Amino acid sequence: MQIARIIGSAVSTAKDPKLTGFKLLVAQRATPDNQVYGDPFLVADTVGAGEGELVILVEGSSARETLKTANIPVDAVVIGILDSIEVNGELVFQKS
């Protein structure tokens, strides 16, 4: 599992029919204290995440293991929205 911040959304009207109904989001990897790094990439959303939220995502074959994405051609899926992160006993992220 990875931590990422949702930085935008994407719309695709021409796509594989199995992707119909999925919200596509633009994500960027993030550190536990919400600092983004690396290149942005697309993810399928299964939990109703929105721009600015810190999320949990899975990639590769794990992305096709959720109830909503089984046998769907996805490589990255948001599976949770983070409320807080504690590292070494210190609260480093708290959702506003």
C-alpha positions in Angstrom: 0.0 0.0 0.0 1.1 3.5 -0.7 0.2 7.0 0.6 -0.8 9.6 -2.1 -2.5 13.0 -2.3 -5.3 13.5 -4.8 -4.3 16.5 -6.9 -7.0 16.4 -9.6 -9.5 14.5 -11.7 -9.6 13.1 -15.2 -12.5 12.5 -17.6 -12.5 9.8 -20.3 -15.6 9.2 -22.4 -13.8 6.7 -24.7 -12.6 3.9 -22.5 -12.8 0.2 -21.9 -16.4 -0.5 -21.0 -15.3 -2.2 -17.7 -14.2 1.3 -16.5 -17.7 2.8 -16.9 -18.8 4.2 -13.5 -15.3 4.6 -12.1 -14.2 8.1 -11.0 -10.7 8.7 -12.3 -8.4 10.8 -10.1 -4.9 12.3 -10.5 -2.7 11.3 -7.6 0.9 12.0 -6.5 2.8 9.9 -4.0 3.2 11.6 -0.6 5.1 11.2 2.6 3.3 10.5 5.9 3.5 14.3 6.6 1.7 15.1 3.3 4.6 16.2 1.2 4.2 15.1 -2.4 6.9 13.8 -4.7 7.3 12.1 -8.0 5.2 12.2 -11.1 1.4 12.4 -11.1 -0.5 9.3 -12.2 -4.1 8.1 -12.7 -6.0 6.1 -10.1 -9.5 4.6 -10.0 -11.5 5.6 -7.0 -13.5 3.1 -4.9 -14.2 5.2 -1.8 -15.3 8.7 -2.9 -12.0 10.5 -2.4 -11.6 14.1 -3.5 -9.0 16.7 -4.4 -6.5 17.5 -1.6 -7.2 14.3 0.4 -4.4 12.0 1.6 -5.3 8.5 0.6 -4.3 4.8 0.7 -3.8 3.3 -2.7 -2.8 -0.1 -4.0 -1.1 -0.9 -7.3 -0.5 -3.7 -9.7 -2.3 -7.0 -9.1 -3.5 -5.8 -5.7 -5.5 -3.1 -7.5 -7.6 -5.8 -9.1 -8.4 -7.5 -5.7 -11.1 -5.2 -4.3 -14.8 -6.1 -4.6 -15.3 -3.2 -7.0 -12.3 -3.8 -9.2 -12.1 -7.6 -9.7 -11.3 -8.3 -13.3 -11.2 -4.6 -14.2 -8.2 -3.3 -16.2 -6.8 -1.0 -13.4 -3.3 -0.6 -12.2 -3.8 1.8 -9.2 -6.9 2.1 -7.0 -7.8 4.3 -4.0 -8.9 2.0 -1.2 -9.1 4.4 1.7 -9.0 8.1 2.8 -6.6 8.8 5.7 -7.8 10.6 8.8 -4.5 10.7 10.6 -1.0 9.3 10.6 1.2 8.7 13.6 5.0 8.0 13.2 7.2 7.1 16.2 4.5 8.3 18.6 4.2 11.7 16.9 1.1 12.8 15.0 2.4 13.8 11.6 -0.9 14.2 9.7 -4.4 15.0 10.8 -7.2 15.5 8.3 -8.8 19.0 8.6 
